Structure formats: structure tokens, C-alpha cells
Amino acid sequence: MTVKAELPATPIEDMYRALPSVSELLQKEPIQSLLPSYAHAAVVHACRAALSEMRAEIAKGIPRDKLAARLDALPQIILNNLTEAPRYSLRPVVNATGVLLHTNLGRAPLSRKALEHAVEVACGYSNLEFDLDNGERDQRDVHVELLLLQLIARYGSGVTRETHRAIVVNNCAAATFLALHALAKGKEVVVSRGELVEIGGGFRVPEILQESGALIREVGTTNKTRAIDYEHAVTPNTALILRVHQSNFSMEGFVERPSLEDVVALGKRANIPVFEDHGTGLFVALDPHGIAGEPTLPASIRAGCDLVAASGDKLFGGPQCGILIGRKRLVDQIRKDPLFRTYRVDKLTYAALEATLHQYLAAATDEIPSLHMLGISADEIAQRCRHVCNRVENANLHTEFVETESAIGGGTTPKARLKSFAIALKHASHNANELLRTLRQLDPPVIARIEDGQVLLDLRTVEPERDDFLINALNRLSFSDSARGHLQA
Ligand SMILES: *Cc1c(COP(=O)(O)O)cnc(C)c1O
């Protein structure tokens, strides 16, 4: 071994030897002055990363005379790496699609209050499962259960904790599955053939039923199911009557479906609970926005539904979760299911949900972003579009504002449209797909849509604070070479 050490060093070995050690780097300015404000391990990690980059450069054959300058710059590089914000994969985007609950864009944005409460609760410890009165263990659902029941009572159904309970799981798919598993495993569930639907993202009612262990008892036909069909299907082994909200499609023509009241009435006669997969979680009717007939969750409870499952991040406008509200006996039974524990949600969700429920109870639903955007008038959007168009001065970009329609999305209200306005973009030398891609490369990325060969930016779903960003971005739009390669992407 000593033989090798005595050999004259090759130039490349000399270069490796010129590299400082981590402990030498830590003594150098400006690294040393970073030490009090950064975790020691993070600074060491940044030093190691920079050194290993230098080793790679030497291996690639950096000229000897360049090395000294690179070494001098090393502390500054380390400083930059440490202080630079990480480039996250999950990033905010500007939703200019006009789709309010865009499943690919995170569905309902959370309200400020919901976020602030989540930050406040999650930054430290909380009484998530702790009763502050008696110092004993408690259930995490207490933080939202009463509020949910109060909110339902507010909308016309006198539910109390004596009669009803509410629990929260990860999402509505989990809520539906869990309810079927806990209440109907090995027993029959009567469901209309017109409601054996696929909701999207792989949620298919027949598959969920099957996986839950319940036996599907299909009644009626795809287009027509009558109350009498349910009645004939009930046997001593029937555990539930399932009703699924046809939230993401509509049927026209020769169609019939009993009212929820009729289904509830026959459930009462047969002594079988009625479970509704409500989906949207809508609390406040959409009729004032010109969308008629979209059923609300409180209306289902008022109609006498025994158990209802809903999403937290659709028309409720809260965090992703699944809400189960129903008769005490049924919810207690679901809570006892061993699988309940596997769908448990985090303190972040409870905090955001609790704050959102308070906003509903304080009649401050306009602070809930998706509900607010739903209510913005087309005139107001037109004004913003005109303002943006007037301030874009880009010789290659033609902008005009056009009338369009926003959609609610998120697998809800398939036919509902809200009158809106959009900025239509046309570029002198780039087609609509290239433009769309270039908008996605902005920071934050702008997600738009193409209609009739034009790129449309529907401002209903764009926070007004972003308008100036849009103006700047459109004025300075530049196309990377890669945009060409994705003509049809
Ligand atoms: C959206 C929807 C679901 C799925 O809800 P997630 O919260 O996304 O799991 C289930 N059922 C109905 C009727 C729905 O509309």
C-alpha cells in the first residue's frame, strides 16, 4: 500500500487533493455564518453535494487552470443551494379552464380560514383525540360532528345527536364502501340498474358493492326503475336500499326513477334503511345561480334518508374527505367496523373541515372559494377580461374577450353551465396546442382550454389577484423550442 503513496501524483489526483474537506468548508465564509440559521446537517449536506459535483467535473476533465476559480466559487454555490427554495413537484397553478371543481387540479380550493386553522392546528400538538374537560381520550369526529348536524338542522331537518351521527373518512368512495361493508356484508343491497354507474377515477358502483361483500340485487332497467321494483326485490336478507346520485351524467327520453321520498317510504314499510351515495355534498341550493334541481344533502336527510355519503371537496367546497351522516344506530355500526380505522383522516382534514363548517354556520359561504366563484356575475368576469385584453400589447398575440360557459365539473351537474367570459388567444406563428403548452410552462403554470381552435382563458376560476400576472405573462410570452415538438400533445 505504501508503494502507491510514494509514486508521484498524476495531475488528476492533484486536482482531487485540491478539494477542501467538509470541515474546511464549514470554516469558510459565508458558510460559517450560515451555521446558526440552518440545521447543521443541511449545511453539511449542501457541502457534500457541492464537493461531489466538483469531483464529477474533475472526472469529466475540467482544465487545471479553471479549477482554482471553481474552488473559489464553491462557498457561494453552497450558499445558493441552501437558500434556494426547493422546486416542488406539487405546485399551485392558475386554473383558467373555467371548470370550478377540476379533479385534475385539486377540486375545491380551500378557504383562507380553513387553511389558517389547519396551519395553526398542524404546526404543533392539538386536542385531536383528547377531551380537554376530563383529560381523557376522545374521538376525533367530535370536532365536526355537531357542526355537521347543526348545519343540516339549519337547512330544515331537525336532527340532533340523539338521533343522528356523523363521521369522516378519506373520501366519498371510502364512505360508500365502508357503509356497505359495515351494514351489508353477506347481505343483499337493492339498487336500480340505472344507478350502477361509474363516477370517474375508477369508482364503479357495482365493483364497490362487490368488493364490500354485499350481494347486489339489481332492480328495474337502465332507463326505468319504479318504486314497485324495489318493493318486489326486498327479501328477509335485504340489508339496505342503495340510492346513487346520478351526479356525472344525465338521461333523457323514456326514463323514470322514483323520488327519494318514495324510496324512503317503501324502505319504512319494509323496515329496510335507505342509504344514499349523494356524492356532491351540496348544502346550499344552486337555483339562484340558474342551476335547477341539483339535490342538496340536507334535503336527503329531510326526505328521511337513513344514511348519506358525500364528498368534502366537491360542491361542499372543503377539504378532500368523505362525510357519512345518518341514524345513530347505523353510524355507530360503521364506526365499529374494523375497516373504519383504515380510512382515518388526519388533523389537517378535521381542521379544514371544521373551519369550513363554521363559515357555513356564520352564513359566510362567499368566503368559500368554489362557492364564491360560482356566484361571480358574468358582467364582472367580462370587465376583467376586457381589462386584461386592453393591457396586453404583444404584436404576435391577438387577444379578444368572448362569451363562454363555465362548468362545475368534479363529476357533478353534467349539464349545468354558468354564463361566463374568456380571453381568446391567437398567436401569429404558433398554433393553439403550442400556445396551451407554453402557458403550462409559465410559473405558476396557466391551464387553459381550446375551443374552436382558439385558446380560451375563462377568468371565472382565476383569482383576480392573478390578472396582473396574466397580463405580464401574455406580454412576454416566449416559446421554447420544445413547444414545436408537442404539436399534438
Ligand atoms: C364524486 C362521487 C363519488 C366519489 O367521491 P370521492 O370523494 O371522489 O371519493 C362517489 N359517489 C358519487 C355519487 C359521486 O358523485
The ligand as a Gaussian input file, in Angstrom:
#p B3LYP/6-31G(d) Opt

LIG

0 1
 C      -67.840000      12.000000      -6.737000
 C      -68.690000      10.910000      -6.301000
 C      -68.135000       9.838000      -5.596000
 C      -66.673000       9.745000      -5.278000
 O      -66.332000      10.764000      -4.377000
 P      -64.805000      10.950000      -3.932000
 O      -64.885000      11.920000      -2.800000
 O      -64.076000      11.458000      -5.109000
 O      -64.318000       9.631000      -3.486000
 C      -68.980000       8.824000      -5.202000
 N      -70.293000       8.869000      -5.495000
 C      -70.869000       9.896000      -6.159000
 C      -72.326000       9.866000      -6.447000
 C      -70.086000      10.953000      -6.582000
 O      -70.625000      11.978000      -7.247000

